[in-house]
């Protein structure tokens, strides 16, 4: 089975960070969004991956080749962002008629990958949500099969949202339906959506099971990214690299501190992730994500997201600072 991971989006809701870093490579609980997805699939026995890249795609390629040299990986460029349906259509020649597992590049969920793969029919990951209007929505019959799919309905008839996990058995039917909606110019919010192609399959007789996932972590905005970071740290525990220097510092677990950091006269945690080779002197940091190779001095941060290669001095704030930034708020 091949896995397709579309990671071509610009991640506009996470700017300024996504001006210089793909959303899939944003750090989260000591990993990246992409590495969490790939590790889940690889541990379930999937070794063939297709990454659909676009904006800052070379960073995705470099990351995958460095961290997953033993996987069989293909990279396909989506030059025009025309939606998830269009993105999947670009993989047709590589996929052939093999079964597929599709995971959207910002989908982190807790579920049994092997159980979902083993289902005899196609299956879509679903989760009950309070407001399903911004998601693909599944209407499910009493036997657990999906009777209808609607992308971002104004008046939802179900509160079961598609979470971005798709196991497809009828690969030929999927590509035929994508071609059909593109030829007919069937769009939702000006994009060719995978949901519309899947609905075409259902109308054509394909059987799709609903697969309820346990937890679903939203990584689309700063606030929800920090919530997901805290939840994952709480669930899996943190790690403080032995190579880092800790002088006169209190660590309040759970935190994740990468190797090569220099942390002095600080209180770090809880729910803090710090990238490699970052320096923090005289600081108090809670519920925040700090990128790699950054320098923070005389600082109090809470609920903050600081990119890589950033420098911040003298501040007590709630910050959202992108990569390669220098800020001095120490006053005169």
C-alpha positions as CSV (number, residue, x, y, z in Angstrom):
1,X,0.0,0.0,0.0
2,X,1.2,3.5,-0.9
3,X,0.6,6.5,1.3
4,X,-0.1,10.0,-0.2
5,X,0.6,13.0,2.0
6,X,-0.4,16.4,0.4
7,X,1.8,19.1,1.9
8,X,1.5,21.8,-0.8
9,X,-0.5,24.3,1.2
10,X,0.8,27.8,2.2
11,X,-0.4,27.6,5.8
12,X,-1.7,31.2,5.8
13,X,-3.2,30.9,9.3
14,X,0.2,30.2,10.8
15,X,2.0,33.2,9.3
16,X,4.5,34.6,9.9
17,X,6.1,31.2,10.5
18,X,4.9,29.7,7.2
19,X,6.6,32.5,5.2
20,X,9.9,30.6,5.7
21,X,8.8,27.1,6.9
22,X,6.2,24.7,5.5
23,X,3.4,24.1,8.0
24,X,4.2,20.4,8.0
25,X,7.7,21.2,9.5
26,X,6.4,23.3,12.4
27,X,7.8,21.8,15.6
28,X,5.4,20.0,17.8
29,X,6.3,18.1,21.1
30,X,9.8,17.4,20.0
31,X,8.9,16.3,16.5
32,X,7.4,18.0,13.4
33,X,3.8,17.6,12.2
34,X,5.1,15.7,9.2
35,X,7.3,13.3,11.2
36,X,4.4,12.4,13.5
37,X,2.3,11.4,10.4
38,X,5.1,9.5,8.7
39,X,6.2,7.6,11.8
40,X,2.6,6.4,12.4
41,X,2.3,5.1,8.9
42,X,5.8,3.6,8.8
43,X,5.2,1.8,12.1
44,X,2.1,0.2,10.6
45,X,4.2,-1.2,7.7
46,X,3.9,1.4,5.0
47,X,7.2,2.1,3.3
48,X,6.1,3.8,0.0
49,X,5.3,7.5,0.3
50,X,4.2,10.1,-2.2
51,X,4.5,13.7,-1.0
52,X,2.6,16.4,-2.9
53,X,4.7,19.5,-2.4
54,X,4.4,23.1,-3.5
55,X,5.2,26.2,-1.5
56,X,8.7,25.7,0.1
57,X,8.6,22.2,-1.2
58,X,12.4,21.9,-1.3
59,X,12.4,22.1,2.5
60,X,10.0,19.1,2.6
61,X,12.3,17.1,0.3
62,X,15.4,17.9,2.3
63,X,13.7,17.0,5.6
64,X,12.4,13.7,4.3
65,X,15.6,12.6,2.7
66,X,17.6,13.5,5.8
67,X,15.3,11.8,8.4
68,X,13.8,9.0,6.3
69,X,16.6,7.8,4.0
70,X,15.3,4.2,4.0
71,X,11.8,4.9,2.8
72,X,10.8,4.8,-0.9
73,X,9.7,8.4,-1.5
74,X,8.3,10.3,-4.5
75,X,7.8,14.0,-4.6
76,X,5.2,15.6,-6.9
77,X,5.0,19.3,-7.4
78,X,1.6,21.0,-7.3
79,X,2.3,24.3,-8.9
80,X,-1.3,25.6,-8.8
81,X,-3.2,25.1,-5.6
82,X,-6.5,23.9,-6.9
83,X,-7.6,21.8,-4.0
84,X,-7.0,18.3,-2.5
85,X,-8.8,16.6,-5.4
86,X,-6.4,18.2,-7.9
87,X,-3.4,17.3,-5.7
88,X,-4.4,13.6,-5.6
89,X,-4.9,13.5,-9.4
90,X,-1.2,14.3,-9.9
91,X,-0.2,11.0,-8.3
92,X,-2.2,8.7,-10.8
93,X,0.8,7.5,-12.8
94,X,2.8,6.5,-9.7
95,X,-0.1,4.9,-7.8
96,X,-1.4,2.7,-10.6
97,X,-4.2,0.4,-9.2
98,X,-2.7,-0.2,-5.7
99,X,-4.7,0.5,-2.6
100,X,-4.1,3.9,-1.1
101,X,-3.8,5.5,2.3
102,X,-4.2,9.3,2.2
103,X,-3.3,11.6,5.1
104,X,-3.6,15.3,4.8
105,X,-0.4,17.0,5.8
106,X,-1.8,18.8,8.8
107,X,-3.7,15.8,10.2
108,X,-2.5,14.4,13.5
109,X,-4.8,11.9,15.1
110,X,-4.7,9.0,17.5
111,X,-6.0,5.8,15.8
112,X,-5.0,2.3,15.0
113,X,-3.5,2.6,11.6
114,X,-3.2,-1.2,11.1
115,X,-6.9,-1.7,12.0
116,X,-8.0,0.9,9.5
117,X,-5.7,-0.6,6.8
118,X,-7.2,-4.1,7.4
119,X,-10.8,-3.1,6.8
120,X,-12.2,-4.9,3.7
121,X,-13.7,-1.7,2.3
122,X,-12.6,1.8,1.8
123,X,-12.7,3.8,5.0
124,X,-12.7,7.4,6.0
125,X,-11.6,8.8,9.4
126,X,-14.3,10.7,11.2
127,X,-14.7,12.6,14.5
128,X,-17.7,14.2,16.1
129,X,-17.3,18.0,16.3
130,X,-19.4,20.8,17.7
131,X,-19.4,22.9,14.5
132,X,-18.9,20.9,11.3
133,X,-19.4,23.7,8.8
134,X,-15.7,24.1,8.1
135,X,-15.1,20.4,7.4
136,X,-16.1,17.7,5.0
137,X,-19.1,16.1,6.7
138,X,-20.1,12.4,6.6
139,X,-23.7,11.2,6.9
140,X,-23.5,7.7,8.3
141,X,-26.1,4.9,8.2
142,X,-27.0,2.5,11.0
143,X,-24.4,0.0,9.8
144,X,-21.6,2.5,10.0
145,X,-21.3,3.0,6.2
146,X,-21.2,6.5,4.7
147,X,-24.3,7.4,2.7
148,X,-23.3,10.9,1.7
149,X,-20.4,13.3,1.9
150,X,-20.6,17.1,1.7
151,X,-17.7,19.5,1.8
152,X,-18.2,22.5,4.2
153,X,-22.0,22.5,4.2
154,X,-23.8,25.7,5.2
155,X,-26.5,23.6,7.0
156,X,-24.9,20.3,8.1
157,X,-27.1,17.2,8.4
158,X,-24.4,15.5,10.6
159,X,-21.8,16.5,13.0
160,X,-19.3,13.8,12.0
161,X,-16.4,15.6,10.4
162,X,-13.8,14.1,8.0
163,X,-10.4,14.4,9.8
164,X,-8.2,13.9,6.7
165,X,-7.6,10.1,6.9
166,X,-8.7,8.1,3.8
167,X,-8.1,4.4,3.1
168,X,-9.1,3.8,-0.6
169,X,-9.6,0.3,-2.1
170,X,-11.1,1.4,-5.4
171,X,-8.2,3.4,-6.7
172,X,-9.3,3.4,-10.3
173,X,-12.8,4.7,-9.3
174,X,-11.2,7.5,-7.2
175,X,-9.1,8.8,-10.1
176,X,-12.1,8.5,-12.5
177,X,-14.2,10.5,-10.1
178,X,-11.5,13.2,-9.7
179,X,-11.3,13.4,-13.5
180,X,-15.1,13.7,-13.7
181,X,-15.4,16.6,-11.2
182,X,-12.5,18.4,-12.8
183,X,-13.9,18.0,-16.3
184,X,-17.3,19.1,-15.1
185,X,-15.7,22.0,-13.1
186,X,-17.4,20.9,-9.9
187,X,-15.8,23.0,-7.2
188,X,-16.4,23.8,-3.5
189,X,-15.1,27.2,-2.4
190,X,-13.3,27.5,-5.8
191,X,-11.3,24.3,-5.4
192,X,-11.5,20.7,-6.6
193,X,-12.1,18.8,-3.4
194,X,-11.3,15.2,-2.5
195,X,-14.6,15.1,-0.6
196,X,-16.6,15.7,-3.8
197,X,-14.7,12.9,-5.6
198,X,-15.4,10.5,-2.7
199,X,-19.1,11.5,-2.9
200,X,-19.0,10.7,-6.6
201,X,-17.6,7.2,-5.7
202,X,-20.4,6.6,-3.2
203,X,-23.0,7.6,-5.8
204,X,-21.3,5.2,-8.1
205,X,-21.8,2.3,-5.7
206,X,-18.5,2.3,-3.7
207,X,-18.9,1.1,-0.1
208,X,-17.1,3.3,2.5
209,X,-17.0,2.6,6.2
210,X,-16.7,5.3,8.8
211,X,-13.7,4.9,11.1
212,X,-14.0,6.8,14.3
213,X,-10.7,8.1,15.5
214,X,-9.9,8.6,19.2
215,X,-8.3,12.1,19.2
216,X,-7.7,14.7,16.5
217,X,-5.2,17.5,17.0
218,X,-5.8,20.8,15.2
219,X,-2.5,22.3,13.9
220,X,-4.0,25.0,11.8
221,X,-3.6,28.1,14.0
222,X,-1.2,29.3,16.7
223,X,-3.7,28.8,19.5
224,X,-4.7,25.3,18.5
225,X,-1.1,24.4,17.7
226,X,-0.1,25.3,21.3
227,X,-3.0,23.3,22.6
228,X,-1.9,20.3,20.6
229,X,1.7,20.7,21.7
230,X,0.5,20.7,25.4
231,X,-1.7,17.7,24.9
232,X,1.0,15.6,23.2
233,X,3.6,16.5,25.8
234,X,1.1,15.6,28.5
235,X,0.3,12.3,26.8
236,X,3.8,11.1,25.8
237,X,5.9,13.0,28.3
238,X,8.8,15.3,27.5
239,X,12.5,14.9,27.0
240,X,15.4,17.1,28.0
241,X,18.5,16.3,26.0
242,X,21.6,15.5,28.1
243,X,23.7,17.5,25.6
244,X,22.0,20.7,26.6
245,X,23.4,23.0,29.4
246,X,21.2,23.7,32.3
247,X,22.6,26.2,34.8
248,X,20.6,27.4,37.8
249,X,17.4,26.4,35.9
250,X,14.1,24.8,37.0
251,X,12.4,22.4,34.5
252,X,8.7,22.0,35.1
253,X,7.6,18.9,33.2
254,X,6.4,18.1,30.6
255,X,8.8,19.9,28.3
256,X,10.9,18.8,25.3
257,X,14.3,20.4,24.9
258,X,16.5,19.4,21.9
259,X,20.2,18.9,22.0
260,X,22.8,21.6,22.1
261,X,20.7,24.2,24.0
262,X,22.2,26.6,26.5
263,X,19.6,27.4,29.2
264,X,20.7,29.5,32.3
265,X,18.9,31.1,35.1
266,X,15.5,30.1,33.8
267,X,12.2,28.5,34.7
268,X,11.0,26.4,31.7
269,X,7.6,24.7,31.6
270,X,5.2,23.3,31.7
271,X,4.2,22.5,28.1
272,X,7.3,23.9,26.3
273,X,9.0,22.6,23.2
274,X,12.5,24.0,22.4
275,X,14.4,23.3,19.2
276,X,18.1,22.4,18.9
277,X,20.9,24.8,19.7
278,X,18.7,27.5,21.2
279,X,20.0,29.9,23.9
280,X,17.7,31.1,26.7
281,X,19.2,33.2,29.6
282,X,17.2,34.8,32.4
283,X,13.8,33.6,31.2
284,X,10.5,32.2,32.3
285,X,8.7,30.3,29.6
286,X,5.3,28.5,29.8
287,X,3.1,26.8,27.2
288,X,5.2,27.8,24.2
289,X,7.1,26.5,21.2
290,X,10.5,27.9,20.5
291,X,12.3,27.1,17.3
292,X,16.0,26.0,16.7
293,X,19.0,28.3,16.8
294,X,17.1,31.1,18.5
295,X,18.3,33.4,21.3
296,X,16.1,34.6,24.1
297,X,17.4,36.9,26.9
298,X,15.7,38.6,29.8
299,X,12.3,37.2,28.8
300,X,9.0,36.1,30.2
301,X,6.8,34.2,27.7
302,X,3.5,32.5,27.9
303,X,1.3,31.1,25.1
304,X,3.9,32.0,22.5
305,X,5.3,30.7,19.2
306,X,8.8,31.7,18.3
307,X,10.4,30.6,15.0
308,X,13.9,29.4,14.3
309,X,16.9,31.8,14.2
310,X,15.0,34.4,16.1
311,X,16.4,36.8,18.7
312,X,14.3,38.4,21.4
313,X,15.6,40.4,24.3
314,X,13.8,41.9,27.3
315,X,10.1,41.3,27.0
316,X,7.1,40.0,28.9
317,X,4.5,39.3,26.3
318,X,2.3,36.9,24.3
319,X,4.3,36.5,21.1
320,X,4.0,35.1,17.6
321,X,7.4,35.6,16.0
322,X,8.6,34.2,12.7
323,X,11.9,32.8,11.7
324,X,15.0,35.0,11.2
325,X,13.7,37.8,13.4
326,X,15.5,40.1,15.8
327,X,13.5,42.0,18.5
328,X,14.8,44.1,21.4
329,X,12.0,45.2,23.8
330,X,14.3,46.0,26.7
331,X,13.6,49.7,26.8
332,X,16.1,52.5,27.3
